Amino acid sequence: MSNYRHGWARTKLYGVWCSMRSRCENPNDPAYDRYGGRGIVVCHEWKDFKNFLADMGEPPAGMTLERRDNEKGYSPNNCIWADRKAQNRNKRGLRMVRVGGEEKCLGEWAEETGIAIGTIWQRLNKGWSPEEAVRTPLVRQRKGIKRGEQLRKYAQAGDRA
């Protein structure tokens, strides 16, 4: 039944399914090295579009196909529809920071504290502890305050006041 028409050929969902299969199964796909080339596979059931459709349904607006565990393949137990923000926080190589027993990615810490991701990143790269990098508030006016070590001392003194 290779000529079977399911009526979904020009839809976003069918494009997602084709792209998923291509990056896992086609060595000529530009993303193959990051997927099929490292062992990410599409489960047997999802090789048939109808089964993929039955398991996942149509994607809600603004959502993309997401694997919960990036070390596992595409299957009903490992896939959900997620927004771009959630996808960006579920990448390999994401820098995680533990502060006060809680581990989050830099983006989550930035949202929580109001300190830019780049600022936290730079602080960590300069040798600041994760606690200092995330908890030290920004100093807007530097009258007499030098950058770096003295900024941390100033912020700590402000915490005690």
Phi and psi in radians as a Rosetta constraint file:
Dihedral C 1 N 2 CA 2 C 2 CIRCULARHARMONIC -1.203 0.35
Dihedral N 2 CA 2 C 2 N 3 CIRCULARHARMONIC -0.307 0.35
Dihedral C 2 N 3 CA 3 C 3 CIRCULARHARMONIC -1.685 0.35
Dihedral N 3 CA 3 C 3 N 4 CIRCULARHARMONIC 0.200 0.35
Dihedral C 3 N 4 CA 4 C 4 CIRCULARHARMONIC -1.077 0.35
Dihedral N 4 CA 4 C 4 N 5 CIRCULARHARMONIC 2.319 0.35
Dihedral C 4 N 5 CA 5 C 5 CIRCULARHARMONIC -1.894 0.35
Dihedral N 5 CA 5 C 5 N 6 CIRCULARHARMONIC 2.132 0.35
Dihedral C 5 N 6 CA 6 C 6 CIRCULARHARMONIC -1.713 0.35
Dihedral N 6 CA 6 C 6 N 7 CIRCULARHARMONIC -0.168 0.35
Dihedral C 6 N 7 CA 7 C 7 CIRCULARHARMONIC 1.443 0.35
Dihedral N 7 CA 7 C 7 N 8 CIRCULARHARMONIC 0.116 0.35
Dihedral C 7 N 8 CA 8 C 8 CIRCULARHARMONIC -1.912 0.35
Dihedral N 8 CA 8 C 8 N 9 CIRCULARHARMONIC 0.066 0.35
Dihedral C 8 N 9 CA 9 C 9 CIRCULARHARMONIC -0.970 0.35
Dihedral N 9 CA 9 C 9 N 10 CIRCULARHARMONIC -0.565 0.35
Dihedral C 9 N 10 CA 10 C 10 CIRCULARHARMONIC -1.880 0.35
Dihedral N 10 CA 10 C 10 N 11 CIRCULARHARMONIC 0.511 0.35
Dihedral C 10 N 11 CA 11 C 11 CIRCULARHARMONIC -1.859 0.35
Dihedral N 11 CA 11 C 11 N 12 CIRCULARHARMONIC 2.827 0.35
Dihedral C 11 N 12 CA 12 C 12 CIRCULARHARMONIC -1.053 0.35
Dihedral N 12 CA 12 C 12 N 13 CIRCULARHARMONIC -0.750 0.35
Dihedral C 12 N 13 CA 13 C 13 CIRCULARHARMONIC -1.059 0.35
Dihedral N 13 CA 13 C 13 N 14 CIRCULARHARMONIC -0.749 0.35
Dihedral C 13 N 14 CA 14 C 14 CIRCULARHARMONIC -1.139 0.35
Dihedral N 14 CA 14 C 14 N 15 CIRCULARHARMONIC -0.663 0.35
Dihedral C 14 N 15 CA 15 C 15 CIRCULARHARMONIC -1.099 0.35
Dihedral N 15 CA 15 C 15 N 16 CIRCULARHARMONIC -0.703 0.35
Dihedral C 15 N 16 CA 16 C 16 CIRCULARHARMONIC -1.078 0.35
Dihedral N 16 CA 16 C 16 N 17 CIRCULARHARMONIC -0.792 0.35
Dihedral C 16 N 17 CA 17 C 17 CIRCULARHARMONIC -1.103 0.35
Dihedral N 17 CA 17 C 17 N 18 CIRCULARHARMONIC -0.783 0.35
Dihedral C 17 N 18 CA 18 C 18 CIRCULARHARMONIC -1.093 0.35
Dihedral N 18 CA 18 C 18 N 19 CIRCULARHARMONIC -0.757 0.35
Dihedral C 18 N 19 CA 19 C 19 CIRCULARHARMONIC -1.121 0.35
Dihedral N 19 CA 19 C 19 N 20 CIRCULARHARMONIC -0.737 0.35
Dihedral C 19 N 20 CA 20 C 20 CIRCULARHARMONIC -1.009 0.35
Dihedral N 20 CA 20 C 20 N 21 CIRCULARHARMONIC -0.867 0.35
Dihedral C 20 N 21 CA 21 C 21 CIRCULARHARMONIC -1.142 0.35
Dihedral N 21 CA 21 C 21 N 22 CIRCULARHARMONIC -0.707 0.35
Dihedral C 21 N 22 CA 22 C 22 CIRCULARHARMONIC -1.122 0.35
Dihedral N 22 CA 22 C 22 N 23 CIRCULARHARMONIC -0.821 0.35
Dihedral C 22 N 23 CA 23 C 23 CIRCULARHARMONIC -1.205 0.35
Dihedral N 23 CA 23 C 23 N 24 CIRCULARHARMONIC -0.324 0.35
Dihedral C 23 N 24 CA 24 C 24 CIRCULARHARMONIC -1.662 0.35
Dihedral N 24 CA 24 C 24 N 25 CIRCULARHARMONIC -0.456 0.35
Dihedral C 24 N 25 CA 25 C 25 CIRCULARHARMONIC -2.079 0.35
Dihedral N 25 CA 25 C 25 N 26 CIRCULARHARMONIC -0.283 0.35
Dihedral C 25 N 26 CA 26 C 26 CIRCULARHARMONIC -1.865 0.35
Dihedral N 26 CA 26 C 26 N 27 CIRCULARHARMONIC 1.860 0.35
Dihedral C 26 N 27 CA 27 C 27 CIRCULARHARMONIC -1.051 0.35
Dihedral N 27 CA 27 C 27 N 28 CIRCULARHARMONIC -0.291 0.35
Dihedral C 27 N 28 CA 28 C 28 CIRCULARHARMONIC -1.506 0.35
Dihedral N 28 CA 28 C 28 N 29 CIRCULARHARMONIC -0.137 0.35
Dihedral C 28 N 29 CA 29 C 29 CIRCULARHARMONIC -1.240 0.35
Dihedral N 29 CA 29 C 29 N 30 CIRCULARHARMONIC 2.359 0.35
Dihedral C 29 N 30 CA 30 C 30 CIRCULARHARMONIC -1.016 0.35
Dihedral N 30 CA 30 C 30 N 31 CIRCULARHARMONIC -0.459 0.35
Dihedral C 30 N 31 CA 31 C 31 CIRCULARHARMONIC -1.648 0.35
Dihedral N 31 CA 31 C 31 N 32 CIRCULARHARMONIC 0.015 0.35
Dihedral C 31 N 32 CA 32 C 32 CIRCULARHARMONIC -0.964 0.35
Dihedral N 32 CA 32 C 32 N 33 CIRCULARHARMONIC -0.733 0.35
Dihedral C 32 N 33 CA 33 C 33 CIRCULARHARMONIC -1.028 0.35
Dihedral N 33 CA 33 C 33 N 34 CIRCULARHARMONIC -0.586 0.35
Dihedral C 33 N 34 CA 34 C 34 CIRCULARHARMONIC -1.499 0.35
Dihedral N 34 CA 34 C 34 N 35 CIRCULARHARMONIC -0.153 0.35
Dihedral C 34 N 35 CA 35 C 35 CIRCULARHARMONIC -2.166 0.35
Dihedral N 35 CA 35 C 35 N 36 CIRCULARHARMONIC -1.597 0.35
Dihedral C 35 N 36 CA 36 C 36 CIRCULARHARMONIC -0.984 0.35
Dihedral N 36 CA 36 C 36 N 37 CIRCULARHARMONIC -0.644 0.35
Dihedral C 36 N 37 CA 37 C 37 CIRCULARHARMONIC -1.142 0.35
Dihedral N 37 CA 37 C 37 N 38 CIRCULARHARMONIC -0.354 0.35
Dihedral C 37 N 38 CA 38 C 38 CIRCULARHARMONIC -1.954 0.35
Dihedral N 38 CA 38 C 38 N 39 CIRCULARHARMONIC 0.291 0.35
Dihedral C 38 N 39 CA 39 C 39 CIRCULARHARMONIC 1.692 0.35
Dihedral N 39 CA 39 C 39 N 40 CIRCULARHARMONIC 0.100 0.35
Dihedral C 39 N 40 CA 40 C 40 CIRCULARHARMONIC -1.355 0.35
Dihedral N 40 CA 40 C 40 N 41 CIRCULARHARMONIC 2.200 0.35
Dihedral C 40 N 41 CA 41 C 41 CIRCULARHARMONIC -2.196 0.35
Dihedral N 41 CA 41 C 41 N 42 CIRCULARHARMONIC 2.849 0.35
Dihedral C 41 N 42 CA 42 C 42 CIRCULARHARMONIC -1.685 0.35
Dihedral N 42 CA 42 C 42 N 43 CIRCULARHARMONIC 2.280 0.35
Dihedral C 42 N 43 CA 43 C 43 CIRCULARHARMONIC -1.028 0.35
Dihedral N 43 CA 43 C 43 N 44 CIRCULARHARMONIC 2.724 0.35
Dihedral C 43 N 44 CA 44 C 44 CIRCULARHARMONIC -0.984 0.35
Dihedral N 44 CA 44 C 44 N 45 CIRCULARHARMONIC -0.750 0.35
Dihedral C 44 N 45 CA 45 C 45 CIRCULARHARMONIC -1.074 0.35
Dihedral N 45 CA 45 C 45 N 46 CIRCULARHARMONIC -0.622 0.35
Dihedral C 45 N 46 CA 46 C 46 CIRCULARHARMONIC -1.444 0.35
Dihedral N 46 CA 46 C 46 N 47 CIRCULARHARMONIC 0.054 0.35
Dihedral C 46 N 47 CA 47 C 47 CIRCULARHARMONIC -1.236 0.35
Dihedral N 47 CA 47 C 47 N 48 CIRCULARHARMONIC -0.293 0.35
Dihedral C 47 N 48 CA 48 C 48 CIRCULARHARMONIC -1.800 0.35
Dihedral N 48 CA 48 C 48 N 49 CIRCULARHARMONIC 2.120 0.35
Dihedral C 48 N 49 CA 49 C 49 CIRCULARHARMONIC -0.970 0.35
Dihedral N 49 CA 49 C 49 N 50 CIRCULARHARMONIC -0.679 0.35
Dihedral C 49 N 50 CA 50 C 50 CIRCULARHARMONIC -1.025 0.35
Dihedral N 50 CA 50 C 50 N 51 CIRCULARHARMONIC -0.672 0.35
Dihedral C 50 N 51 CA 51 C 51 CIRCULARHARMONIC -1.213 0.35
Dihedral N 51 CA 51 C 51 N 52 CIRCULARHARMONIC -0.693 0.35
Dihedral C 51 N 52 CA 52 C 52 CIRCULARHARMONIC -1.058 0.35
Dihedral N 52 CA 52 C 52 N 53 CIRCULARHARMONIC -0.797 0.35
Dihedral C 52 N 53 CA 53 C 53 CIRCULARHARMONIC -1.050 0.35
Dihedral N 53 CA 53 C 53 N 54 CIRCULARHARMONIC -0.778 0.35
Dihedral C 53 N 54 CA 54 C 54 CIRCULARHARMONIC -1.117 0.35
Dihedral N 54 CA 54 C 54 N 55 CIRCULARHARMONIC -0.673 0.35
Dihedral C 54 N 55 CA 55 C 55 CIRCULARHARMONIC -1.358 0.35
Dihedral N 55 CA 55 C 55 N 56 CIRCULARHARMONIC -0.715 0.35
Dihedral C 55 N 56 CA 56 C 56 CIRCULARHARMONIC -1.742 0.35
Dihedral N 56 CA 56 C 56 N 57 CIRCULARHARMONIC -0.505 0.35
Dihedral C 56 N 57 CA 57 C 57 CIRCULARHARMONIC 1.194 0.35
Dihedral N 57 CA 57 C 57 N 58 CIRCULARHARMONIC -3.090 0.35
Dihedral C 57 N 58 CA 58 C 58 CIRCULARHARMONIC -1.312 0.35
Dihedral N 58 CA 58 C 58 N 59 CIRCULARHARMONIC 2.529 0.35
Dihedral C 58 N 59 CA 59 C 59 CIRCULARHARMONIC -1.270 0.35
Dihedral N 59 CA 59 C 59 N 60 CIRCULARHARMONIC 2.386 0.35
Dihedral C 59 N 60 CA 60 C 60 CIRCULARHARMONIC -1.104 0.35
Dihedral N 60 CA 60 C 60 N 61 CIRCULARHARMONIC 2.756 0.35
Dihedral C 60 N 61 CA 61 C 61 CIRCULARHARMONIC -0.962 0.35
Dihedral N 61 CA 61 C 61 N 62 CIRCULARHARMONIC 2.325 0.35
Dihedral C 61 N 62 CA 62 C 62 CIRCULARHARMONIC 1.398 0.35
Dihedral N 62 CA 62 C 62 N 63 CIRCULARHARMONIC 0.085 0.35
Dihedral C 62 N 63 CA 63 C 63 CIRCULARHARMONIC -1.817 0.35
Dihedral N 63 CA 63 C 63 N 64 CIRCULARHARMONIC 2.660 0.35
Dihedral C 63 N 64 CA 64 C 64 CIRCULARHARMONIC -2.277 0.35
Dihedral N 64 CA 64 C 64 N 65 CIRCULARHARMONIC 2.876 0.35
Dihedral C 64 N 65 CA 65 C 65 CIRCULARHARMONIC -1.288 0.35
Dihedral N 65 CA 65 C 65 N 66 CIRCULARHARMONIC 2.251 0.35
Dihedral C 65 N 66 CA 66 C 66 CIRCULARHARMONIC -2.268 0.35
Dihedral N 66 CA 66 C 66 N 67 CIRCULARHARMONIC 2.351 0.35
Dihedral C 66 N 67 CA 67 C 67 CIRCULARHARMONIC -1.613 0.35
Dihedral N 67 CA 67 C 67 N 68 CIRCULARHARMONIC 2.210 0.35
Dihedral C 67 N 68 CA 68 C 68 CIRCULARHARMONIC -1.067 0.35
Dihedral N 68 CA 68 C 68 N 69 CIRCULARHARMONIC -0.801 0.35
Dihedral C 68 N 69 CA 69 C 69 CIRCULARHARMONIC -1.936 0.35
Dihedral N 69 CA 69 C 69 N 70 CIRCULARHARMONIC 1.994 0.35
Dihedral C 69 N 70 CA 70 C 70 CIRCULARHARMONIC -1.230 0.35
Dihedral N 70 CA 70 C 70 N 71 CIRCULARHARMONIC -0.164 0.35
Dihedral C 70 N 71 CA 71 C 71 CIRCULARHARMONIC -1.583 0.35
Dihedral N 71 CA 71 C 71 N 72 CIRCULARHARMONIC -0.146 0.35
Dihedral C 71 N 72 CA 72 C 72 CIRCULARHARMONIC -1.881 0.35
Dihedral N 72 CA 72 C 72 N 73 CIRCULARHARMONIC 2.861 0.35
Dihedral C 72 N 73 CA 73 C 73 CIRCULARHARMONIC -1.459 0.35
Dihedral N 73 CA 73 C 73 N 74 CIRCULARHARMONIC -2.972 0.35
Dihedral C 73 N 74 CA 74 C 74 CIRCULARHARMONIC -1.500 0.35
Dihedral N 74 CA 74 C 74 N 75 CIRCULARHARMONIC 2.061 0.35
Dihedral C 74 N 75 CA 75 C 75 CIRCULARHARMONIC -2.750 0.35
Dihedral N 75 CA 75 C 75 N 76 CIRCULARHARMONIC 2.875 0.35
Dihedral C 75 N 76 CA 76 C 76 CIRCULARHARMONIC -1.038 0.35
Dihedral N 76 CA 76 C 76 N 77 CIRCULARHARMONIC -0.559 0.35
Dihedral C 76 N 77 CA 77 C 77 CIRCULARHARMONIC -1.372 0.35
Dihedral N 77 CA 77 C 77 N 78 CIRCULARHARMONIC -0.276 0.35
Dihedral C 77 N 78 CA 78 C 78 CIRCULARHARMONIC -2.021 0.35
Dihedral N 78 CA 78 C 78 N 79 CIRCULARHARMONIC 0.004 0.35
Dihedral C 78 N 79 CA 79 C 79 CIRCULARHARMONIC -2.105 0.35
Dihedral N 79 CA 79 C 79 N 80 CIRCULARHARMONIC 2.521 0.35
Dihedral C 79 N 80 CA 80 C 80 CIRCULARHARMONIC -2.503 0.35
Dihedral N 80 CA 80 C 80 N 81 CIRCULARHARMONIC 2.936 0.35
Dihedral C 80 N 81 CA 81 C 81 CIRCULARHARMONIC -1.597 0.35
Dihedral N 81 CA 81 C 81 N 82 CIRCULARHARMONIC 2.231 0.35
Dihedral C 81 N 82 CA 82 C 82 CIRCULARHARMONIC -2.381 0.35
Dihedral N 82 CA 82 C 82 N 83 CIRCULARHARMONIC 2.713 0.35
Dihedral C 82 N 83 CA 83 C 83 CIRCULARHARMONIC -1.425 0.35
Dihedral N 83 CA 83 C 83 N 84 CIRCULARHARMONIC 2.976 0.35
Dihedral C 83 N 84 CA 84 C 84 CIRCULARHARMONIC -1.065 0.35
Dihedral N 84 CA 84 C 84 N 85 CIRCULARHARMONIC -0.645 0.35
Dihedral C 84 N 85 CA 85 C 85 CIRCULARHARMONIC -1.085 0.35
Dihedral N 85 CA 85 C 85 N 86 CIRCULARHARMONIC -0.805 0.35
Dihedral C 85 N 86 CA 86 C 86 CIRCULARHARMONIC -1.126 0.35
Dihedral N 86 CA 86 C 86 N 87 CIRCULARHARMONIC -0.677 0.35
Dihedral C 86 N 87 CA 87 C 87 CIRCULARHARMONIC -1.087 0.35
Dihedral N 87 CA 87 C 87 N 88 CIRCULARHARMONIC -0.759 0.35
Dihedral C 87 N 88 CA 88 C 88 CIRCULARHARMONIC -1.153 0.35
Dihedral N 88 CA 88 C 88 N 89 CIRCULARHARMONIC -0.378 0.35
Dihedral C 88 N 89 CA 89 C 89 CIRCULARHARMONIC -1.652 0.35
Dihedral N 89 CA 89 C 89 N 90 CIRCULARHARMONIC 0.131 0.35
Dihedral C 89 N 90 CA 90 C 90 CIRCULARHARMONIC -2.221 0.35
Dihedral N 90 CA 90 C 90 N 91 CIRCULARHARMONIC 0.892 0.35
Dihedral C 90 N 91 CA 91 C 91 CIRCULARHARMONIC -1.934 0.35
Dihedral N 91 CA 91 C 91 N 92 CIRCULARHARMONIC 2.671 0.35
Dihedral C 91 N 92 CA 92 C 92 CIRCULARHARMONIC -1.169 0.35
Dihedral N 92 CA 92 C 92 N 93 CIRCULARHARMONIC 2.552 0.35
Dihedral C 92 N 93 CA 93 C 93 CIRCULARHARMONIC 1.365 0.35
Dihedral N 93 CA 93 C 93 N 94 CIRCULARHARMONIC 0.133 0.35
Dihedral C 93 N 94 CA 94 C 94 CIRCULARHARMONIC -1.181 0.35
Dihedral N 94 CA 94 C 94 N 95 CIRCULARHARMONIC 2.364 0.35
Dihedral C 94 N 95 CA 95 C 95 CIRCULARHARMONIC -1.433 0.35
Dihedral N 95 CA 95 C 95 N 96 CIRCULARHARMONIC 2.035 0.35
Dihedral C 95 N 96 CA 96 C 96 CIRCULARHARMONIC -1.791 0.35
Dihedral N 96 CA 96 C 96 N 97 CIRCULARHARMONIC 2.535 0.35
Dihedral C 96 N 97 CA 97 C 97 CIRCULARHARMONIC -2.284 0.35
Dihedral N 97 CA 97 C 97 N 98 CIRCULARHARMONIC 2.310 0.35
Dihedral C 97 N 98 CA 98 C 98 CIRCULARHARMONIC -1.802 0.35
Dihedral N 98 CA 98 C 98 N 99 CIRCULARHARMONIC 2.127 0.35
Dihedral C 98 N 99 CA 99 C 99 CIRCULARHARMONIC -2.319 0.35
Dihedral N 99 CA 99 C 99 N 100 CIRCULARHARMONIC 2.173 0.35
Dihedral C 99 N 100 CA 100 C 100 CIRCULARHARMONIC 1.020 0.35
Dihedral N 100 CA 100 C 100 N 101 CIRCULARHARMONIC 0.636 0.35
Dihedral C 100 N 101 CA 101 C 101 CIRCULARHARMONIC 1.390 0.35
Dihedral N 101 CA 101 C 101 N 102 CIRCULARHARMONIC 0.037 0.35
Dihedral C 101 N 102 CA 102 C 102 CIRCULARHARMONIC -2.011 0.35
Dihedral N 102 CA 102 C 102 N 103 CIRCULARHARMONIC 2.228 0.35
Dihedral C 102 N 103 CA 103 C 103 CIRCULARHARMONIC -1.865 0.35
Dihedral N 103 CA 103 C 103 N 104 CIRCULARHARMONIC 2.228 0.35
Dihedral C 103 N 104 CA 104 C 104 CIRCULARHARMONIC -2.495 0.35
Dihedral N 104 CA 104 C 104 N 105 CIRCULARHARMONIC 2.814 0.35
Dihedral C 104 N 105 CA 105 C 105 CIRCULARHARMONIC -1.349 0.35
Dihedral N 105 CA 105 C 105 N 106 CIRCULARHARMONIC 2.863 0.35
Dihedral C 105 N 106 CA 106 C 106 CIRCULARHARMONIC -1.007 0.35
Dihedral N 106 CA 106 C 106 N 107 CIRCULARHARMONIC -0.654 0.35
Dihedral C 106 N 107 CA 107 C 107 CIRCULARHARMONIC -1.072 0.35
Dihedral N 107 CA 107 C 107 N 108 CIRCULARHARMONIC -0.695 0.35
Dihedral C 107 N 108 CA 108 C 108 CIRCULARHARMONIC -1.185 0.35
Dihedral N 108 CA 108 C 108 N 109 CIRCULARHARMONIC -0.721 0.35
Dihedral C 108 N 109 CA 109 C 109 CIRCULARHARMONIC -1.116 0.35
Dihedral N 109 CA 109 C 109 N 110 CIRCULARHARMONIC -0.690 0.35
Dihedral C 109 N 110 CA 110 C 110 CIRCULARHARMONIC -1.088 0.35
Dihedral N 110 CA 110 C 110 N 111 CIRCULARHARMONIC -0.767 0.35
Dihedral C 110 N 111 CA 111 C 111 CIRCULARHARMONIC -1.088 0.35
Dihedral N 111 CA 111 C 111 N 112 CIRCULARHARMONIC -0.738 0.35
Dihedral C 111 N 112 CA 112 C 112 CIRCULARHARMONIC -1.189 0.35
Dihedral N 112 CA 112 C 112 N 113 CIRCULARHARMONIC -0.696 0.35
Dihedral C 112 N 113 CA 113 C 113 CIRCULARHARMONIC -1.694 0.35
Dihedral N 113 CA 113 C 113 N 114 CIRCULARHARMONIC -0.339 0.35
Dihedral C 113 N 114 CA 114 C 114 CIRCULARHARMONIC 1.426 0.35
Dihedral N 114 CA 114 C 114 N 115 CIRCULARHARMONIC 0.122 0.35
Dihedral C 114 N 115 CA 115 C 115 CIRCULARHARMONIC -1.643 0.35
Dihedral N 115 CA 115 C 115 N 116 CIRCULARHARMONIC 2.345 0.35
Dihedral C 115 N 116 CA 116 C 116 CIRCULARHARMONIC -1.074 0.35
Dihedral N 116 CA 116 C 116 N 117 CIRCULARHARMONIC 2.552 0.35
Dihedral C 116 N 117 CA 117 C 117 CIRCULARHARMONIC -0.947 0.35
Dihedral N 117 CA 117 C 117 N 118 CIRCULARHARMONIC -0.777 0.35
Dihedral C 117 N 118 CA 118 C 118 CIRCULARHARMONIC -1.046 0.35
Dihedral N 118 CA 118 C 118 N 119 CIRCULARHARMONIC -0.643 0.35
Dihedral C 118 N 119 CA 119 C 119 CIRCULARHARMONIC -1.169 0.35
Dihedral N 119 CA 119 C 119 N 120 CIRCULARHARMONIC -0.816 0.35
Dihedral C 119 N 120 CA 120 C 120 CIRCULARHARMONIC -1.074 0.35
Dihedral N 120 CA 120 C 120 N 121 CIRCULARHARMONIC -0.774 0.35
Dihedral C 120 N 121 CA 121 C 121 CIRCULARHARMONIC -1.012 0.35
Dihedral N 121 CA 121 C 121 N 122 CIRCULARHARMONIC -0.850 0.35
Dihedral C 121 N 122 CA 122 C 122 CIRCULARHARMONIC -1.103 0.35
Dihedral N 122 CA 122 C 122 N 123 CIRCULARHARMONIC -0.707 0.35
Dihedral C 122 N 123 CA 123 C 123 CIRCULARHARMONIC -1.065 0.35
Dihedral N 123 CA 123 C 123 N 124 CIRCULARHARMONIC -0.780 0.35
Dihedral C 123 N 124 CA 124 C 124 CIRCULARHARMONIC -1.110 0.35
Dihedral N 124 CA 124 C 124 N 125 CIRCULARHARMONIC -0.741 0.35
Dihedral C 124 N 125 CA 125 C 125 CIRCULARHARMONIC -1.174 0.35
Dihedral N 125 CA 125 C 125 N 126 CIRCULARHARMONIC -0.404 0.35
Dihedral C 125 N 126 CA 126 C 126 CIRCULARHARMONIC -1.497 0.35
Dihedral N 126 CA 126 C 126 N 127 CIRCULARHARMONIC 0.009 0.35
Dihedral C 126 N 127 CA 127 C 127 CIRCULARHARMONIC 1.733 0.35
Dihedral N 127 CA 127 C 127 N 128 CIRCULARHARMONIC 0.098 0.35
Dihedral C 127 N 128 CA 128 C 128 CIRCULARHARMONIC -1.147 0.35
Dihedral N 128 CA 128 C 128 N 129 CIRCULARHARMONIC 2.606 0.35
Dihedral C 128 N 129 CA 129 C 129 CIRCULARHARMONIC -1.231 0.35
Dihedral N 129 CA 129 C 129 N 130 CIRCULARHARMONIC 2.725 0.35
Dihedral C 129 N 130 CA 130 C 130 CIRCULARHARMONIC -0.981 0.35
Dihedral N 130 CA 130 C 130 N 131 CIRCULARHARMONIC -0.693 0.35
Dihedral C 130 N 131 CA 131 C 131 CIRCULARHARMONIC -1.054 0.35
Dihedral N 131 CA 131 C 131 N 132 CIRCULARHARMONIC -0.804 0.35
Dihedral C 131 N 132 CA 132 C 132 CIRCULARHARMONIC -1.157 0.35
Dihedral N 132 CA 132 C 132 N 133 CIRCULARHARMONIC -0.771 0.35
Dihedral C 132 N 133 CA 133 C 133 CIRCULARHARMONIC -1.069 0.35
Dihedral N 133 CA 133 C 133 N 134 CIRCULARHARMONIC -0.624 0.35
Dihedral C 133 N 134 CA 134 C 134 CIRCULARHARMONIC -1.598 0.35
Dihedral N 134 CA 134 C 134 N 135 CIRCULARHARMONIC -0.620 0.35
Dihedral C 134 N 135 CA 135 C 135 CIRCULARHARMONIC -1.639 0.35
Dihedral N 135 CA 135 C 135 N 136 CIRCULARHARMONIC -0.314 0.35
Dihedral C 135 N 136 CA 136 C 136 CIRCULARHARMONIC -1.296 0.35
Dihedral N 136 CA 136 C 136 N 137 CIRCULARHARMONIC 2.067 0.35
Dihedral C 136 N 137 CA 137 C 137 CIRCULARHARMONIC -1.231 0.35
Dihedral N 137 CA 137 C 137 N 138 CIRCULARHARMONIC 2.766 0.35
Dihedral C 137 N 138 CA 138 C 138 CIRCULARHARMONIC -1.259 0.35
Dihedral N 138 CA 138 C 138 N 139 CIRCULARHARMONIC 2.449 0.35
Dihedral C 138 N 139 CA 139 C 139 CIRCULARHARMONIC -1.799 0.35
Dihedral N 139 CA 139 C 139 N 140 CIRCULARHARMONIC 2.007 0.35
Dihedral C 139 N 140 CA 140 C 140 CIRCULARHARMONIC -1.383 0.35
Dihedral N 140 CA 140 C 140 N 141 CIRCULARHARMONIC -0.717 0.35
Dihedral C 140 N 141 CA 141 C 141 CIRCULARHARMONIC -1.931 0.35
Dihedral N 141 CA 141 C 141 N 142 CIRCULARHARMONIC 2.185 0.35
Dihedral C 141 N 142 CA 142 C 142 CIRCULARHARMONIC -1.844 0.35
Dihedral N 142 CA 142 C 142 N 143 CIRCULARHARMONIC 0.414 0.35
Dihedral C 142 N 143 CA 143 C 143 CIRCULARHARMONIC -0.898 0.35
Dihedral N 143 CA 143 C 143 N 144 CIRCULARHARMONIC 1.867 0.35
Dihedral C 143 N 144 CA 144 C 144 CIRCULARHARMONIC 1.355 0.35
Dihedral N 144 CA 144 C 144 N 145 CIRCULARHARMONIC 0.093 0.35
Dihedral C 144 N 145 CA 145 C 145 CIRCULARHARMONIC -1.886 0.35
Dihedral N 145 CA 145 C 145 N 146 CIRCULARHARMONIC 2.161 0.35
Dihedral C 145 N 146 CA 146 C 146 CIRCULARHARMONIC -1.487 0.35
Dihedral N 146 CA 146 C 146 N 147 CIRCULARHARMONIC 2.756 0.35
Dihedral C 146 N 147 CA 147 C 147 CIRCULARHARMONIC -1.219 0.35
Dihedral N 147 CA 147 C 147 N 148 CIRCULARHARMONIC 2.887 0.35
Dihedral C 147 N 148 CA 148 C 148 CIRCULARHARMONIC 1.420 0.35
Dihedral N 148 CA 148 C 148 N 149 CIRCULARHARMONIC -2.230 0.35
Dihedral C 148 N 149 CA 149 C 149 CIRCULARHARMONIC -0.966 0.35
Dihedral N 149 CA 149 C 149 N 150 CIRCULARHARMONIC -0.753 0.35
Dihedral C 149 N 150 CA 150 C 150 CIRCULARHARMONIC -1.201 0.35
Dihedral N 150 CA 150 C 150 N 151 CIRCULARHARMONIC -0.506 0.35
Dihedral C 150 N 151 CA 151 C 151 CIRCULARHARMONIC -1.086 0.35
Dihedral N 151 CA 151 C 151 N 152 CIRCULARHARMONIC -0.738 0.35
Dihedral C 151 N 152 CA 152 C 152 CIRCULARHARMONIC -1.128 0.35
Dihedral N 152 CA 152 C 152 N 153 CIRCULARHARMONIC -0.745 0.35
Dihedral C 152 N 153 CA 153 C 153 CIRCULARHARMONIC -1.101 0.35
Dihedral N 153 CA 153 C 153 N 154 CIRCULARHARMONIC -0.704 0.35
Dihedral C 153 N 154 CA 154 C 154 CIRCULARHARMONIC -1.074 0.35
Dihedral N 154 CA 154 C 154 N 155 CIRCULARHARMONIC -0.802 0.35
Dihedral C 154 N 155 CA 155 C 155 CIRCULARHARMONIC -1.118 0.35
Dihedral N 155 CA 155 C 155 N 156 CIRCULARHARMONIC -0.694 0.35
Dihedral C 155 N 156 CA 156 C 156 CIRCULARHARMONIC -1.168 0.35
Dihedral N 156 CA 156 C 156 N 157 CIRCULARHARMONIC -0.678 0.35
Dihedral C 156 N 157 CA 157 C 157 CIRCULARHARMONIC -1.118 0.35
Dihedral N 157 CA 157 C 157 N 158 CIRCULARHARMONIC -0.667 0.35
Dihedral C 157 N 158 CA 158 C 158 CIRCULARHARMONIC -1.152 0.35
Dihedral N 158 CA 158 C 158 N 159 CIRCULARHARMONIC -0.547 0.35
Dihedral C 158 N 159 CA 159 C 159 CIRCULARHARMONIC -1.171 0.35
Dihedral N 159 CA 159 C 159 N 160 CIRCULARHARMONIC -0.561 0.35
Dihedral C 159 N 160 CA 160 C 160 CIRCULARHARMONIC -1.408 0.35
Dihedral N 160 CA 160 C 160 N 161 CIRCULARHARMONIC -0.348 0.35
